[in-house]
Amino acid sequence: MISVIIPALNEAKTIRQVIQHVKRTPQVSEIIVVDDQSMDDTVSHALDEGVRVITSPQRGKGGSMREGLMIANNDIIIYIDADIANYPADMLLRLASPIMDDEADFVKSYFDRQAGRVTELVAKPLLSILFPDMSHYKQPLSGMIAGKKSLFEKVTFENDYGVDIGILIDMHRNGARVAEVNIGVIENDMQPLMALSKMSREVAKTIFKRAQVNANLETLENINVIQGQMEYALREAAKELKKMVIFDMDNTVLTKSFIHTAAEQFGFKKELVTIITENNNDFIRTKKIAKLLEGKSFGDLIKVVESIPIVEDAAEVIKELKSKGYVCGIISDSYDCITNHVKNMLGMDFSLANVLEFSDSVATGEVKIPSQFLKNDVSFCGHDYCKSNMMNHILLQYDIDARNSIVIGDGENDICMIKQAGIGIAYNASSSLVNMVADVIVDQRSFAPLLEIA
């Protein structure tokens, strides 16, 4: 069977059509959408189609491709773009057939149209000089590819426009049998000149790096204009939503703690207990706990969180809350790669947490604490580090008054948020102090009582 991986960044307009196209191929048993931290409705549209969705911990197509590969279950992998709504009906079989028939290990696509400007002016000329035995490929920058999982695991996924040419060169150098197939007519939008310039340099950089002729090529700065525009548009649209529900994650949405479950599965339970009991400073404790995750891959961490049961009616209740106009999200002192995954599984609107750092999708043991957690001029409390500061931040982003918010949490680190909210809910509280400050106490593993309040 085949796994289809779809990296996606702000592709809400086309993602459902792409997924529906994939579903029409019976040989596909797994569809994985890897969200690249989209600012539009890409995630919610993909979840509506019932496919698996993960959010990459770092932006970039290469990282998304690698992380999708980590959790894929089949031996044949197909990557397709999320922004093309008119794929030919038999495209996936055209890509997979040479592999299923044992005629190739890796398949590159080409289309019935003129290759793009970067292909003709940059990629092909450089390949003809530096890799002359690869100069015959018609469209070496095509992103629709198929291959054996075992071979994809051996390539380096560049995290910019060079990813596709890098994979092709790596496959070629690793001795893979490479085939090129015509997948018909494909229509997509032309890139603006600014993007073409950036793409040209990144494609060239990747080819030079593979050829080892320019190790000192200057690293180019990422241009975040489009991201900034999307964030602005989202903030403007969000002003229409005037109510919010904020969930804690550990022992609330999840029935257990992520880090304690990870400690059990990875064997650092003793070290975790020592850090927690011997460090009262939030910063030091957070830094030391993150160090315990050093060397664990993104896929390893996703397996841990997926092993923890979610409150049974969580998805249903959140869907109902959203239908009533509530913005729903998570504020946690865990890690963004974990909270993003839980957010996706439940169709939430946002997740905010500490940023676990990765290199090539492997945790470095370092963590960044977002400044929004820190004490500031409008802080509700006097704590140097507090989730209520992040609560202020997200309420401001959505232009929602704190009096129109509901907070649900279980621990003492949720107390300030619970006190600040219009309605604070103590959920199976681990401390009597939480119950004391809450407006509502829930002592069952269900979120149904929220619907009686909201």
N, C-alpha and C positions, 0 to 999 in steps of 0.2 A: 504493500500500500504506500501511498504518497502523503507526505506532510507539505502543506503550502504555507510559507511564511510571508507575511505582508507587512513590511516596515511602513509606518504611516506618521506623517507630521502635518497636522491641520488639513486633513483630507475628508472633512465631513460631507462635502458635496458628492463624493464618488465612492466612499468606502463601502457602502451597502451594495451598490451595483457590482463592485469587484467581488465581494464575498458571495453574492448570489450567483455570479458567474462561476466561481470555483465550486460551489455546491452542486452544480450540474454535471460535474465529472465524477462518476461513481468510484473511480480508483483512488480518490482523495478521501482519506479517513480522518485527517486532522488539519484544521485551519487555525493558524496562530497569527493574530495581529499584534505587532510590537509597536506600541505607541511611543513616539519620540517626544513625550511631554507636550502634547498638543494643547493649544489654547482654545480650540473650538469644540464641536460636539463629536469629534472622531471617535472617542472611546464609547460614548453612549450609543452611537449608531451601530458600532461594531457589536456591542453587547446585546443590542436588540436583535441582532442576527443569530445570537446563541453560540458565538465562537469564543475561543479562549483569547483573552486579552491580557497582555502584560505591559507595564510601563518601564521603559529603559531608565536606568539610574543616571545615564549621561546622554546628552544630545549627540546625534550623529548617526547616519544610516549604517555605517559599519558596525557600531556597537549594537544597534538593534538587530542586525542580521546575525551577529554572533550570539546574542542572548536568545533569539528565537531558536537557533540551532541547539543551544544547550538544553532546552526543554522539549525539543521535538522527539517523537517516539518512533518514527519510521526511518527506514534505511535510504529512501529516496526523498530528496529535499528539492522543492521548487521555490524560488524567490520571484515574486512579481511586484510591480509598482502599484501603489494605492490610488494614483491619480489618473488612471486611464479607464474610462467607462465603456470602451467599445472593443474589448478584446475579442478576437475571433473565437468562435464556439469551440473549436477543437485545439486551441492553443496549448493547453496543459498536456494533452496527450502527445502533441507534436514534440514538446520538450522532453517528456518522460520516456517516450517509446524507444529511443536509441539506448537508454539505460536499461529498461525492462527487457529489451531484446539482446542485451549484453554486447552491443555494438560500440558503446561509449561509456566513459566514466563521468564526463562533464559535458553539458550541452549549452551552447551559447545561441541566442536568438538573433535573427536579423529581420528587417521589415521590408515591405514593398513600397519604400519611399527613399528619397535622397537622405543619406546620412547627415547628421547635424554638423554645424560649422566646427565645433571643437574636435569632432572625429576626423574631419577632412583636413583641418589646418594644423592640428596638434598631435593627436593620438597616432594616426596612420604614418605621418612622416617620421615621428620619433621611433615607432616600432620598426619601420623599414631600416633605420640606421642602427639602432641598439639591439633589436631582436628581429633580424631579417627573416628568420624562419617563422615568424608570427605575422608577417605583413599581409598575409592573404585574408585575414578575417575582415568580413564586410563591415560589421558594426561592433568594434571591440568594446564600446562603452555601453552596450545594451545591458539593462538591468534585469531582464527576464531570463533567468538561468535555471538549470537543473543539474543535480549531481548527487553522487553518493555521499552520505553523511560522513563516512570515515575519511573522505578526501577533503571535505569542507573543514573538518576539524584540524587539518594540517596547514591551512592557509592563514595569512595575516589579513584581518579586515581593517583597512584604512578607515578612519572616521571622518572622511570628507568626500569630495567628488571623485577622488582617486580610487574608491573602493572597488568599482567594477573592473577597471583595467588591472588593478592589483591582483584580484582573484584570478583573472584569466592568465596573467603571467605566472602566478604561483602554481596554478594547475598544470600549466605547460612545463614548468621547470621540475615539478614533482613527478613527471612521467605519466600523467593522466591521459587517457584516450579522449581527445576533445573533438566534438562534433559541432557543426553549426547548422541550424535549421531555420527555414523560412516560416514565420508565424503569421504571414499575411499582412493586411493593411492595419496600421496603427496610427491614430491621430492623437496628438497631444499638443499642449500649448508651447509656443516658442518662448525660450528663456530671454529675459531682458538682458541688455548689454552688460550691465554691472555683474549679473550672475555668470554670464559667459566668460568674462574676464577672470573671475575668481575660479570658475571651473577649469579654465585652460591652465592656469598656474598649478592647481592642485593635481590635475591629471599628469602634467609634465613632471611635477615633483615626484609622484609615485613611480613613473617610468624611470626617471633618473635614479631613484633610490634602489629600485630593483636591479638596475644595471650597475650600481655602485660607482657611478662616475661623478657624483656631485653630493658628497656626504654633508657639505656645509650649506646646502640650499636654505636660504632664509625662510623661517617659518612665517606663514602669512597670518595676519590677524583675522579672526572671524568677524563677519559683518552682521550685526544683529538688528538691522533696520526692519526687516520683515517681522521678526519676533516682537519687536517693540510695537509695531503697528497692530499686530494681533492682540497683544496684551491691552492696548488702549481700547480697541474695539470691544473686547470682552468686558472691560470695566464699564464702558458706556452701556452695553446691553444689560449688565448685571444690576444697574440702577433700578431696573423695573422690578427686581426681586427684593422684597422688603422684610423677609422673615428668614431666620436661620436656625438650624439644629446642629450643634457641635457634639460629636461623639469622641470619647476616649477610645483607644484601640485595645490595649492589653486588658484582659479580664472584663471587657465590656463588649465591644463588637466581637472580638475573639474571646473564646471561653477560657483561654490561658494566656500567659505572658509569652511573647515571642522570644525574648532573650533567655528566659528560664528554660523554655523548650529547646532552644538552640544549645544551651549548656548541657542538657541531658543527651541530646543527639550527637554533639561534637565532643563531649567528654571534658568540659571545663567547668563543671558545677562547683567544685571546691574553690577554684580561682575566683569565680563570680561571687560566691558568698563572702570571700575575704575582701574583695573590693567594696562590696555593698556595706559590710559591717565596719570597715576601717576608714572609710572616706565619707565625711559629711558634706564636703564641698561638691556642689552639683557639677561644676566644670571638670574637676579632677575625676570624679566618678564616671562621668560620661566618656571622657577620653580613655580611661583605663579599660572600661567595658568594651569599647570599640576595638581596642587592641586585641581582644580575645578572638575577634572575627578575622584577623589577618590571615590571608591565604585561602579563605573560603570564597568560592565563585558565586556569581550572581545566581546561577542555577541552584547551587547548594542552598542558598538562603530562601529562594522561592519554594523549594521542596519543604523546608521547615515550616514556613507560614501556611502552606497548603495542607500540612499535616494537622494543623490546629482547627478544631471545629469552630464554625461561626454560629452565633446565636441563630436558632432555627428560623425565626420569622423576620430576621433582619432585612433581607432583600425586599420582602413584601411590605413591611412597614415603611422602609425608606422610599419605595415607589409611591406609596400612598401619601407620604409627607410631601414629596416633590409635586404630586398632582395638586396639592393644596397651596403650592407656591413657595414652599420652603426650600432654601438652599441647604444642602446637607453635606457635611464633611467631617474630617478627622483632624484633631490636634493631638499630637502624641510626642512624648520624649523618646520614642523609638527612632527608627530610621526611615527616610523618605522612600527608599526602594521597597520597603515592606508596606508602609502605609499606602503608597500608590497602588500596590497590587491589591490590597484589601478594598481600596476605593473603587478600583476597576471591577472587582468581583461583585460589588454591591451597587454599582451605578451611581456613586456619589459625585459631588461637584468639585471637591477639593480635598487635598490632604497636606498637612504641614507637620514637619518633623525635622530632626537633625539629619544632616546630609552625610551619609556614609560614603567615603571616597573609594573609587575603583580605578584600577589600571588594567586594561584589557579584560574587563569584566570580572576581575578578581579583587576582593577587598584588600586595601592596603593596610588596614588597621588604624587609619586616621579618620577623624570625623570633624565636620564643620558645624558649629552651632550658629544657626541663623541669628542675625542681630535682632530680629523681631521678637525673640524670646527674652531679650535683655531689658532691664529697667530703663525707662525713658520718662520724658516730661509728663506724659499722660497715663503713666502706669496706675493701675487700680490699687496695687499693694506696694510694699516696700522691699520685696524680694529682688535680689540681683538677677535671678533667672526664674521666669515664671511663665506657665502656659497662658495665663491671663493676658500677658503682653502680646502674645501671638493672636489671641482672641481679638484684642483691640485692633490689631493690624488687619485681620480678615474682615471684620465688621466694617472697617473704614473702606476697604477695597470694594465691598458690595453696597456701601452707603446704607447700612442697616443699623438702627439704634439698638444698643445692648438690651434695652427693655423689650425688644421684639425677638429676643434670642432664647433658645432652650439649650441647656448644657446637660449632658448625661455622662457621669463618670463614677469611678469606684474608689479612687485612692486619695490620699492626702494631697498629692500634687495637683488634684483637680479642684480643691476647695476654693481657691480664688476665682476660678472660672464659674463654679457653681454659685458663689455669692454674687458675682457680677451680673449673671444672666437674669433675664426677666423671670424665667422659671429654671431653677436648678434641681436636678434629679440625682439622688444618690442611688446607684445601681449595684445591688448586692455588695454594699460597701465593705471594704477591708478594714475600716476604722470607724469607730463611733463618732469621731469628729465630723466625718463626712455627712452622716445622718443628721447631726445637730444643725448644720448650716443649710441643709437642703430644704427646698419647698415641698418636694415629693420624694417619698422613699419607695423604691421598687425592690422587692426581695424575691423575685422569680426570674428565671432565665428566659425572659420574653420582653420584647419592646412594644407589645400591644398597648400597654398603659399610655404610651406617648400619644396614641391616636385619640385618647380620651381628653388629652390636655391641649393638643395642637389645634 
